[in-house]
Amino acid sequence: MTPIEDIKQEMKKYEQTREDFYSLFDNQLPKDKNSLFDFSNNPKLDAKEVYEHFFKLDYQARKLRGLLIEARDIKVG
């Protein structure tokens, strides 16, 4: 696979992971009149579940970051 194909594949995984992360909130939090998540009633969220989704999102972002740096031959540090 070419570097661009790798990036496209990982980008799709990132988008799906991001969608899954926000679905957690969509399913458990009401939205206010501006369609923003409404935390005003101090909803109870499962911290472990939130962390698991965040960790997957962060991992995928770091993986994608590495591929982009490599593909563009960016010198970091």
PyMOL Python script that loads the backbone (N, CA, C, O; Angstrom):
from pymol import cmd

cmd.read_pdbstr("""\
ATOM      1  N   MET A   1       0.850  -1.182   0.000  1.00  0.00           N
ATOM      2  CA  MET A   1       0.000   0.000   0.000  1.00  0.00           C
ATOM      3  C   MET A   1       0.898   1.249   0.000  1.00  0.00           C
ATOM      4  O   MET A   1       1.961   1.260   0.620  1.00  0.00           O
ATOM      5  N   THR A   2       0.458   2.276  -0.692  1.00  0.00           N
ATOM      6  CA  THR A   2       1.223   3.525  -0.728  1.00  0.00           C
ATOM      7  C   THR A   2       0.954   4.328   0.549  1.00  0.00           C
ATOM      8  O   THR A   2      -0.043   4.093   1.232  1.00  0.00           O
ATOM      9  N   PRO A   3       1.846   5.277   0.872  1.00  0.00           N
ATOM     10  CA  PRO A   3       1.605   6.111   2.060  1.00  0.00           C
ATOM     11  C   PRO A   3       0.246   6.824   2.022  1.00  0.00           C
ATOM     12  O   PRO A   3      -0.415   6.959   3.053  1.00  0.00           O
ATOM     13  N   ILE A   4      -0.162   7.272   0.850  1.00  0.00           N
ATOM     14  CA  ILE A   4      -1.458   7.969   0.729  1.00  0.00           C
ATOM     15  C   ILE A   4      -2.602   7.001   1.006  1.00  0.00           C
ATOM     16  O   ILE A   4      -3.568   7.364   1.676  1.00  0.00           O
ATOM     17  N   GLU A   5      -2.506   5.787   0.505  1.00  0.00           N
ATOM     18  CA  GLU A   5      -3.543   4.780   0.767  1.00  0.00           C
ATOM     19  C   GLU A   5      -3.599   4.438   2.251  1.00  0.00           C
ATOM     20  O   GLU A   5      -4.679   4.250   2.810  1.00  0.00           O
ATOM     21  N   ASP A   6      -2.429   4.357   2.887  1.00  0.00           N
ATOM     22  CA  ASP A   6      -2.381   4.106   4.337  1.00  0.00           C
ATOM     23  C   ASP A   6      -3.097   5.220   5.093  1.00  0.00           C
ATOM     24  O   ASP A   6      -3.873   4.967   6.014  1.00  0.00           O
ATOM     25  N   ILE A   7      -2.822   6.454   4.687  1.00  0.00           N
ATOM     26  CA  ILE A   7      -3.436   7.608   5.347  1.00  0.00           C
ATOM     27  C   ILE A   7      -4.944   7.586   5.151  1.00  0.00           C
ATOM     28  O   ILE A   7      -5.695   7.823   6.097  1.00  0.00           O
ATOM     29  N   LYS A   8      -5.394   7.306   3.941  1.00  0.00           N
ATOM     30  CA  LYS A   8      -6.835   7.247   3.676  1.00  0.00           C
ATOM     31  C   LYS A   8      -7.503   6.168   4.526  1.00  0.00           C
ATOM     32  O   LYS A   8      -8.582   6.388   5.077  1.00  0.00           O
ATOM     33  N   GLN A   9      -6.866   5.004   4.632  1.00  0.00           N
ATOM     34  CA  GLN A   9      -7.416   3.908   5.429  1.00  0.00           C
ATOM     35  C   GLN A   9      -7.494   4.305   6.905  1.00  0.00           C
ATOM     36  O   GLN A   9      -8.508   4.064   7.560  1.00  0.00           O
ATOM     37  N   GLU A  10      -6.439   4.905   7.422  1.00  0.00           N
ATOM     38  CA  GLU A  10      -6.429   5.305   8.835  1.00  0.00           C
ATOM     39  C   GLU A  10      -7.361   6.479   9.081  1.00  0.00           C
ATOM     40  O   GLU A  10      -7.907   6.608  10.176  1.00  0.00           O
ATOM     41  N   MET A  11      -7.555   7.337   8.089  1.00  0.00           N
ATOM     42  CA  MET A  11      -8.493   8.454   8.218  1.00  0.00           C
ATOM     43  C   MET A  11      -9.910   7.922   8.363  1.00  0.00           C
ATOM     44  O   MET A  11     -10.688   8.441   9.163  1.00  0.00           O
ATOM     45  N   LYS A  12     -10.253   6.888   7.595  1.00  0.00           N
ATOM     46  CA  LYS A  12     -11.577   6.275   7.712  1.00  0.00           C
ATOM     47  C   LYS A  12     -11.770   5.688   9.108  1.00  0.00           C
ATOM     48  O   LYS A  12     -12.841   5.822   9.700  1.00  0.00           O
ATOM     49  N   LYS A  13     -10.734   5.041   9.628  1.00  0.00           N
ATOM     50  CA  LYS A  13     -10.810   4.480  10.982  1.00  0.00           C
ATOM     51  C   LYS A  13     -10.971   5.602  12.005  1.00  0.00           C
ATOM     52  O   LYS A  13     -11.739   5.474  12.958  1.00  0.00           O
ATOM     53  N   TYR A  14     -10.244   6.701  11.804  1.00  0.00           N
ATOM     54  CA  TYR A  14     -10.345   7.843  12.713  1.00  0.00           C
ATOM     55  C   TYR A  14     -11.766   8.408  12.716  1.00  0.00           C
ATOM     56  O   TYR A  14     -12.337   8.661  13.776  1.00  0.00           O
ATOM     57  N   GLU A  15     -12.328   8.603  11.533  1.00  0.00           N
ATOM     58  CA  GLU A  15     -13.680   9.157  11.435  1.00  0.00           C
ATOM     59  C   GLU A  15     -14.707   8.249  12.105  1.00  0.00           C
ATOM     60  O   GLU A  15     -15.617   8.739  12.773  1.00  0.00           O
ATOM     61  N   GLN A  16     -14.577   6.944  11.939  1.00  0.00           N
ATOM     62  CA  GLN A  16     -15.495   6.006  12.582  1.00  0.00           C
ATOM     63  C   GLN A  16     -15.332   6.038  14.098  1.00  0.00           C
ATOM     64  O   GLN A  16     -16.319   6.008  14.833  1.00  0.00           O
ATOM     65  N   THR A  17     -14.090   6.098  14.563  1.00  0.00           N
ATOM     66  CA  THR A  17     -13.824   6.158  15.995  1.00  0.00           C
ATOM     67  C   THR A  17     -14.387   7.436  16.593  1.00  0.00           C
ATOM     68  O   THR A  17     -14.955   7.417  17.685  1.00  0.00           O
ATOM     69  N   ARG A  18     -14.229   8.552  15.876  1.00  0.00           N
ATOM     70  CA  ARG A  18     -14.775   9.837  16.328  1.00  0.00           C
ATOM     71  C   ARG A  18     -16.297   9.777  16.391  1.00  0.00           C
ATOM     72  O   ARG A  18     -16.911  10.265  17.341  1.00  0.00           O
ATOM     73  N   GLU A  19     -16.897   9.172  15.366  1.00  0.00           N
ATOM     74  CA  GLU A  19     -18.352   9.031  15.334  1.00  0.00           C
ATOM     75  C   GLU A  19     -18.836   8.185  16.519  1.00  0.00           C
ATOM     76  O   GLU A  19     -19.843   8.514  17.145  1.00  0.00           O
ATOM     77  N   ASP A  20     -18.128   7.110  16.823  1.00  0.00           N
ATOM     78  CA  ASP A  20     -18.484   6.262  17.962  1.00  0.00           C
ATOM     79  C   ASP A  20     -18.383   7.037  19.277  1.00  0.00           C
ATOM     80  O   ASP A  20     -19.228   6.888  20.160  1.00  0.00           O
ATOM     81  N   PHE A  21     -17.345   7.864  19.399  1.00  0.00           N
ATOM     82  CA  PHE A  21     -17.144   8.657  20.611  1.00  0.00           C
ATOM     83  C   PHE A  21     -18.321   9.613  20.816  1.00  0.00           C
ATOM     84  O   PHE A  21     -18.871   9.696  21.915  1.00  0.00           O
ATOM     85  N   TYR A  22     -18.703  10.327  19.770  1.00  0.00           N
ATOM     86  CA  TYR A  22     -19.807  11.273  19.908  1.00  0.00           C
ATOM     87  C   TYR A  22     -21.160  10.586  20.028  1.00  0.00           C
ATOM     88  O   TYR A  22     -22.091  11.152  20.602  1.00  0.00           O
ATOM     89  N   SER A  23     -21.280   9.390  19.502  1.00  0.00           N
ATOM     90  CA  SER A  23     -22.526   8.630  19.671  1.00  0.00           C
ATOM     91  C   SER A  23     -22.787   8.325  21.136  1.00  0.00           C
ATOM     92  O   SER A  23     -23.935   8.299  21.581  1.00  0.00           O
ATOM     93  N   LEU A  24     -21.721   8.097  21.875  1.00  0.00           N
ATOM     94  CA  LEU A  24     -21.853   7.871  23.316  1.00  0.00           C
ATOM     95  C   LEU A  24     -22.578   9.054  23.958  1.00  0.00           C
ATOM     96  O   LEU A  24     -23.504   8.862  24.745  1.00  0.00           O
ATOM     97  N   PHE A  25     -22.163  10.267  23.627  1.00  0.00           N
ATOM     98  CA  PHE A  25     -22.809  11.459  24.169  1.00  0.00           C
ATOM     99  C   PHE A  25     -24.206  11.644  23.599  1.00  0.00           C
ATOM    100  O   PHE A  25     -25.139  11.991  24.323  1.00  0.00           O
ATOM    101  N   ASP A  26     -24.346  11.412  22.303  1.00  0.00           N
ATOM    102  CA  ASP A  26     -25.667  11.549  21.675  1.00  0.00           C
ATOM    103  C   ASP A  26     -26.705  10.661  22.352  1.00  0.00           C
ATOM    104  O   ASP A  26     -27.860  11.056  22.513  1.00  0.00           O
ATOM    105  N   ASN A  27     -26.293   9.472  22.743  1.00  0.00           N
ATOM    106  CA  ASN A  27     -27.211   8.513  23.352  1.00  0.00           C
ATOM    107  C   ASN A  27     -27.491   8.781  24.826  1.00  0.00           C
ATOM    108  O   ASN A  27     -28.475   8.278  25.369  1.00  0.00           O
ATOM    109  N   GLN A  28     -26.641   9.566  25.479  1.00  0.00           N
ATOM    110  CA  GLN A  28     -26.796   9.733  26.923  1.00  0.00           C
ATOM    111  C   GLN A  28     -27.034  11.158  27.394  1.00  0.00           C
ATOM    112  O   GLN A  28     -27.382  11.377  28.554  1.00  0.00           O
ATOM    113  N   LEU A  29     -26.850  12.130  26.507  1.00  0.00           N
ATOM    114  CA  LEU A  29     -26.996  13.528  26.920  1.00  0.00           C
ATOM    115  C   LEU A  29     -28.036  14.248  26.070  1.00  0.00           C
ATOM    116  O   LEU A  29     -28.077  14.083  24.851  1.00  0.00           O
ATOM    117  N   PRO A  30     -28.863  15.035  26.713  1.00  0.00           N
ATOM    118  CA  PRO A  30     -29.782  15.878  25.932  1.00  0.00           C
ATOM    119  C   PRO A  30     -28.994  17.024  25.297  1.00  0.00           C
ATOM    120  O   PRO A  30     -27.855  17.298  25.677  1.00  0.00           O
ATOM    121  N   LYS A  31     -29.610  17.675  24.341  1.00  0.00           N
ATOM    122  CA  LYS A  31     -28.986  18.837  23.720  1.00  0.00           C
ATOM    123  C   LYS A  31     -29.821  20.071  24.030  1.00  0.00           C
ATOM    124  O   LYS A  31     -31.037  19.994  24.206  1.00  0.00           O
ATOM    125  N   ASP A  32     -29.143  21.205  24.092  1.00  0.00           N
ATOM    126  CA  ASP A  32     -29.855  22.445  24.368  1.00  0.00           C
ATOM    127  C   ASP A  32     -30.431  23.005  23.064  1.00  0.00           C
ATOM    128  O   ASP A  32     -30.375  22.355  22.020  1.00  0.00           O
ATOM    129  N   LYS A  33     -30.978  24.207  23.141  1.00  0.00           N
ATOM    130  CA  LYS A  33     -31.632  24.799  21.970  1.00  0.00           C
ATOM    131  C   LYS A  33     -30.662  25.103  20.826  1.00  0.00           C
ATOM    132  O   LYS A  33     -31.088  25.310  19.690  1.00  0.00           O
ATOM    133  N   ASN A  34     -29.364  25.131  21.123  1.00  0.00           N
ATOM    134  CA  ASN A  34     -28.346  25.381  20.101  1.00  0.00           C
ATOM    135  C   ASN A  34     -27.722  24.077  19.591  1.00  0.00           C
ATOM    136  O   ASN A  34     -26.715  24.096  18.882  1.00  0.00           O
ATOM    137  N   SER A  35     -28.328  22.959  19.958  1.00  0.00           N
ATOM    138  CA  SER A  35     -27.843  21.624  19.573  1.00  0.00           C
ATOM    139  C   SER A  35     -26.475  21.297  20.156  1.00  0.00           C
ATOM    140  O   SER A  35     -25.715  20.514  19.586  1.00  0.00           O
ATOM    141  N   LEU A  36     -26.171  21.908  21.304  1.00  0.00           N
ATOM    142  CA  LEU A  36     -24.948  21.584  22.033  1.00  0.00           C
ATOM    143  C   LEU A  36     -25.319  20.639  23.173  1.00  0.00           C
ATOM    144  O   LEU A  36     -26.435  20.693  23.689  1.00  0.00           O
ATOM    145  N   PHE A  37     -24.398  19.788  23.560  1.00  0.00           N
ATOM    146  CA  PHE A  37     -24.678  18.884  24.670  1.00  0.00           C
ATOM    147  C   PHE A  37     -24.975  19.688  25.927  1.00  0.00           C
ATOM    148  O   PHE A  37     -24.255  20.628  26.266  1.00  0.00           O
ATOM    149  N   ASP A  38     -26.035  19.307  26.604  1.00  0.00           N
ATOM    150  CA  ASP A  38     -26.488  20.021  27.790  1.00  0.00           C
ATOM    151  C   ASP A  38     -25.992  19.291  29.045  1.00  0.00           C
ATOM    152  O   ASP A  38     -26.526  18.251  29.429  1.00  0.00           O
ATOM    153  N   PHE A  39     -24.966  19.860  29.666  1.00  0.00           N
ATOM    154  CA  PHE A  39     -24.398  19.287  30.886  1.00  0.00           C
ATOM    155  C   PHE A  39     -24.966  19.952  32.146  1.00  0.00           C
ATOM    156  O   PHE A  39     -24.508  19.669  33.253  1.00  0.00           O
ATOM    157  N   SER A  40     -25.949  20.823  31.984  1.00  0.00           N
ATOM    158  CA  SER A  40     -26.445  21.635  33.099  1.00  0.00           C
ATOM    159  C   SER A  40     -27.063  20.828  34.230  1.00  0.00           C
ATOM    160  O   SER A  40     -27.059  21.282  35.374  1.00  0.00           O
ATOM    161  N   ASN A  41     -27.590  19.650  33.943  1.00  0.00           N
ATOM    162  CA  ASN A  41     -28.194  18.835  35.001  1.00  0.00           C
ATOM    163  C   ASN A  41     -27.231  17.810  35.581  1.00  0.00           C
ATOM    164  O   ASN A  41     -27.646  16.845  36.222  1.00  0.00           O
ATOM    165  N   ASN A  42     -25.930  18.033  35.347  1.00  0.00           N
ATOM    166  CA  ASN A  42     -24.894  17.137  35.853  1.00  0.00           C
ATOM    167  C   ASN A  42     -25.201  15.674  35.566  1.00  0.00           C
ATOM    168  O   ASN A  42     -25.383  14.884  36.492  1.00  0.00           O
ATOM    169  N   PRO A  43     -25.260  15.310  34.293  1.00  0.00           N
ATOM    170  CA  PRO A  43     -25.589  13.923  33.953  1.00  0.00           C
ATOM    171  C   PRO A  43     -24.513  12.964  34.439  1.00  0.00           C
ATOM    172  O   PRO A  43     -23.345  13.334  34.562  1.00  0.00           O
ATOM    173  N   LYS A  44     -24.906  11.762  34.707  1.00  0.00           N
ATOM    174  CA  LYS A  44     -23.977  10.728  35.137  1.00  0.00           C
ATOM    175  C   LYS A  44     -23.537   9.943  33.910  1.00  0.00           C
ATOM    176  O   LYS A  44     -24.344   9.291  33.249  1.00  0.00           O
ATOM    177  N   LEU A  45     -22.261  10.017  33.623  1.00  0.00           N
ATOM    178  CA  LEU A  45     -21.685   9.246  32.533  1.00  0.00           C
ATOM    179  C   LEU A  45     -20.724   8.231  33.129  1.00  0.00           C
ATOM    180  O   LEU A  45     -20.073   8.501  34.138  1.00  0.00           O
ATOM    181  N   ASP A  46     -20.639   7.080  32.512  1.00  0.00           N
ATOM    182  CA  ASP A  46     -19.720   6.045  32.954  1.00  0.00           C
ATOM    183  C   ASP A  46     -18.304   6.475  32.553  1.00  0.00           C
ATOM    184  O   ASP A  46     -17.961   6.461  31.371  1.00  0.00           O
ATOM    185  N   ALA A  47     -17.490   6.856  33.533  1.00  0.00           N
ATOM    186  CA  ALA A  47     -16.150   7.371  33.255  1.00  0.00           C
ATOM    187  C   ALA A  47     -15.301   6.354  32.499  1.00  0.00           C
ATOM    188  O   ALA A  47     -14.539   6.727  31.608  1.00  0.00           O
ATOM    189  N   LYS A  48     -15.423   5.090  32.843  1.00  0.00           N
ATOM    190  CA  LYS A  48     -14.645   4.057  32.163  1.00  0.00           C
ATOM    191  C   LYS A  48     -15.026   3.990  30.684  1.00  0.00           C
ATOM    192  O   LYS A  48     -14.154   3.873  29.823  1.00  0.00           O
ATOM    193  N   GLU A  49     -16.308   4.063  30.394  1.00  0.00           N
ATOM    194  CA  GLU A  49     -16.771   4.009  29.010  1.00  0.00           C
ATOM    195  C   GLU A  49     -16.309   5.242  28.235  1.00  0.00           C
ATOM    196  O   GLU A  49     -15.893   5.132  27.082  1.00  0.00           O
ATOM    197  N   VAL A  50     -16.381   6.405  28.860  1.00  0.00           N
ATOM    198  CA  VAL A  50     -15.924   7.634  28.212  1.00  0.00           C
ATOM    199  C   VAL A  50     -14.428   7.539  27.931  1.00  0.00           C
ATOM    200  O   VAL A  50     -13.973   7.890  26.842  1.00  0.00           O
ATOM    201  N   TYR A  51     -13.663   7.064  28.916  1.00  0.00           N
ATOM    202  CA  TYR A  51     -12.219   6.923  28.741  1.00  0.00           C
ATOM    203  C   TYR A  51     -11.887   5.939  27.622  1.00  0.00           C
ATOM    204  O   TYR A  51     -10.999   6.205  26.812  1.00  0.00           O
ATOM    205  N   GLU A  52     -12.583   4.815  27.568  1.00  0.00           N
ATOM    206  CA  GLU A  52     -12.323   3.827  26.520  1.00  0.00           C
ATOM    207  C   GLU A  52     -12.524   4.431  25.132  1.00  0.00           C
ATOM    208  O   GLU A  52     -11.721   4.202  24.229  1.00  0.00           O
ATOM    209  N   HIS A  53     -13.587   5.195  24.968  1.00  0.00           N
ATOM    210  CA  HIS A  53     -13.837   5.845  23.684  1.00  0.00           C
ATOM    211  C   HIS A  53     -12.777   6.902  23.399  1.00  0.00           C
ATOM    212  O   HIS A  53     -12.282   6.999  22.276  1.00  0.00           O
ATOM    213  N   PHE A  54     -12.429   7.691  24.406  1.00  0.00           N
ATOM    214  CA  PHE A  54     -11.413   8.724  24.220  1.00  0.00           C
ATOM    215  C   PHE A  54     -10.068   8.098  23.868  1.00  0.00           C
ATOM    216  O   PHE A  54      -9.374   8.578  22.971  1.00  0.00           O
ATOM    217  N   PHE A  55      -9.697   7.025  24.572  1.00  0.00           N
ATOM    218  CA  PHE A  55      -8.411   6.380  24.326  1.00  0.00           C
ATOM    219  C   PHE A  55      -8.330   5.887  22.879  1.00  0.00           C
ATOM    220  O   PHE A  55      -7.302   6.060  22.224  1.00  0.00           O
ATOM    221  N   LYS A  56      -9.403   5.276  22.380  1.00  0.00           N
ATOM    222  CA  LYS A  56      -9.421   4.802  20.997  1.00  0.00           C
ATOM    223  C   LYS A  56      -9.270   5.968  20.020  1.00  0.00           C
ATOM    224  O   LYS A  56      -8.547   5.864  19.029  1.00  0.00           O
ATOM    225  N   LEU A  57      -9.949   7.063  20.300  1.00  0.00           N
ATOM    226  CA  LEU A  57      -9.868   8.244  19.437  1.00  0.00           C
ATOM    227  C   LEU A  57      -8.455   8.826  19.464  1.00  0.00           C
ATOM    228  O   LEU A  57      -7.894   9.152  18.417  1.00  0.00           O
ATOM    229  N   ASP A  58      -7.886   8.956  20.655  1.00  0.00           N
ATOM    230  CA  ASP A  58      -6.546   9.502  20.794  1.00  0.00           C
ATOM    231  C   ASP A  58      -5.512   8.605  20.114  1.00  0.00           C
ATOM    232  O   ASP A  58      -4.609   9.095  19.435  1.00  0.00           O
ATOM    233  N   TYR A  59      -5.645   7.297  20.298  1.00  0.00           N
ATOM    234  CA  TYR A  59      -4.728   6.348  19.667  1.00  0.00           C
ATOM    235  C   TYR A  59      -4.774   6.490  18.150  1.00  0.00           C
ATOM    236  O   TYR A  59      -3.733   6.545  17.494  1.00  0.00           O
ATOM    237  N   GLN A  60      -5.964   6.547  17.603  1.00  0.00           N
ATOM    238  CA  GLN A  60      -6.110   6.653  16.151  1.00  0.00           C
ATOM    239  C   GLN A  60      -5.540   7.979  15.654  1.00  0.00           C
ATOM    240  O   GLN A  60      -4.926   8.019  14.587  1.00  0.00           O
ATOM    241  N   ALA A  61      -5.728   9.053  16.396  1.00  0.00           N
ATOM    242  CA  ALA A  61      -5.182  10.355  16.003  1.00  0.00           C
ATOM    243  C   ALA A  61      -3.657  10.321  16.014  1.00  0.00           C
ATOM    244  O   ALA A  61      -3.020  10.858  15.108  1.00  0.00           O
ATOM    245  N   ARG A  62      -3.067   9.693  17.034  1.00  0.00           N
ATOM    246  CA  ARG A  62      -1.606   9.592  17.097  1.00  0.00           C
ATOM    247  C   ARG A  62      -1.065   8.720  15.964  1.00  0.00           C
ATOM    248  O   ARG A  62      -0.013   9.021  15.399  1.00  0.00           O
ATOM    249  N   LYS A  63      -1.769   7.657  15.634  1.00  0.00           N
ATOM    250  CA  LYS A  63      -1.353   6.785  14.542  1.00  0.00           C
ATOM    251  C   LYS A  63      -1.391   7.556  13.220  1.00  0.00           C
ATOM    252  O   LYS A  63      -0.456   7.477  12.422  1.00  0.00           O
ATOM    253  N   LEU A  64      -2.454   8.286  12.998  1.00  0.00           N
ATOM    254  CA  LEU A  64      -2.603   9.087  11.790  1.00  0.00           C
ATOM    255  C   LEU A  64      -1.537  10.181  11.724  1.00  0.00           C
ATOM    256  O   LEU A  64      -0.970  10.445  10.664  1.00  0.00           O
ATOM    257  N   ARG A  65      -1.276  10.806  12.856  1.00  0.00           N
ATOM    258  CA  ARG A  65      -0.248  11.853  12.926  1.00  0.00           C
ATOM    259  C   ARG A  65       1.096  11.307  12.457  1.00  0.00           C
ATOM    260  O   ARG A  65       1.793  11.948  11.670  1.00  0.00           O
ATOM    261  N   GLY A  66       1.455  10.120  12.941  1.00  0.00           N
ATOM    262  CA  GLY A  66       2.722   9.516  12.546  1.00  0.00           C
ATOM    263  C   GLY A  66       2.796   9.255  11.051  1.00  0.00           C
ATOM    264  O   GLY A  66       3.826   9.501  10.424  1.00  0.00           O
ATOM    265  N   LEU A  67       1.715   8.761  10.483  1.00  0.00           N
ATOM    266  CA  LEU A  67       1.691   8.508   9.040  1.00  0.00           C
ATOM    267  C   LEU A  67       1.820   9.801   8.237  1.00  0.00           C
ATOM    268  O   LEU A  67       2.513   9.841   7.220  1.00  0.00           O
ATOM    269  N   LEU A  68       1.151  10.852   8.698  1.00  0.00           N
ATOM    270  CA  LEU A  68       1.227  12.137   7.993  1.00  0.00           C
ATOM    271  C   LEU A  68       2.625  12.731   8.060  1.00  0.00           C
ATOM    272  O   LEU A  68       3.132  13.264   7.073  1.00  0.00           O
ATOM    273  N   ILE A  69       3.242  12.636   9.228  1.00  0.00           N
ATOM    274  CA  ILE A  69       4.611  13.138   9.383  1.00  0.00           C
ATOM    275  C   ILE A  69       5.554  12.364   8.466  1.00  0.00           C
ATOM    276  O   ILE A  69       6.397  12.953   7.789  1.00  0.00           O
ATOM    277  N   GLU A  70       5.405  11.057   8.451  1.00  0.00           N
ATOM    278  CA  GLU A  70       6.258  10.222   7.604  1.00  0.00           C
ATOM    279  C   GLU A  70       6.027  10.502   6.118  1.00  0.00           C
ATOM    280  O   GLU A  70       6.982  10.617   5.351  1.00  0.00           O
ATOM    281  N   ALA A  71       4.773  10.611   5.720  1.00  0.00           N
ATOM    282  CA  ALA A  71       4.452  10.830   4.307  1.00  0.00           C
ATOM    283  C   ALA A  71       4.951  12.177   3.804  1.00  0.00           C
ATOM    284  O   ALA A  71       5.355  12.301   2.648  1.00  0.00           O
ATOM    285  N   ARG A  72       4.926  13.176   4.661  1.00  0.00           N
ATOM    286  CA  ARG A  72       5.345  14.519   4.260  1.00  0.00           C
ATOM    287  C   ARG A  72       6.794  14.783   4.622  1.00  0.00           C
ATOM    288  O   ARG A  72       7.300  15.880   4.389  1.00  0.00           O
ATOM    289  N   ASP A  73       7.479  13.778   5.198  1.00  0.00           N
ATOM    290  CA  ASP A  73       8.893  13.881   5.592  1.00  0.00           C
ATOM    291  C   ASP A  73       9.120  15.122   6.471  1.00  0.00           C
ATOM    292  O   ASP A  73      10.048  15.901   6.253  1.00  0.00           O
ATOM    293  N   ILE A  74       8.251  15.273   7.458  1.00  0.00           N
ATOM    294  CA  ILE A  74       8.333  16.406   8.385  1.00  0.00           C
ATOM    295  C   ILE A  74       9.297  16.063   9.499  1.00  0.00           C
ATOM    296  O   ILE A  74       9.216  14.984  10.086  1.00  0.00           O
ATOM    297  N   LYS A  75      10.198  16.960   9.790  1.00  0.00           N
ATOM    298  CA  LYS A  75      11.150  16.759  10.879  1.00  0.00           C
ATOM    299  C   LYS A  75      10.549  17.331  12.159  1.00  0.00           C
ATOM    300  O   LYS A  75      10.230  18.517  12.239  1.00  0.00           O
ATOM    301  N   VAL A  76      10.403  16.463  13.157  1.00  0.00           N
ATOM    302  CA  VAL A  76       9.826  16.888  14.436  1.00  0.00           C
ATOM    303  C   VAL A  76      10.927  16.801  15.485  1.00  0.00           C
ATOM    304  O   VAL A  76      11.564  15.759  15.644  1.00  0.00           O
ATOM    305  N   GLY A  77      11.144  17.898  16.198  1.00  0.00           N
ATOM    306  CA  GLY A  77      12.105  17.903  17.298  1.00  0.00           C
ATOM    307  C   GLY A  77      13.503  18.079  16.920  1.00  0.00           C
ATOM    308  O   GLY A  77      14.379  18.095  17.785  1.00  0.00           O
TER     309      GLY A  77
END
""", "prot")
cmd.dss("prot")
cmd.show_as("cartoon", "prot")
cmd.util.cbc("prot")
cmd.orient("prot")
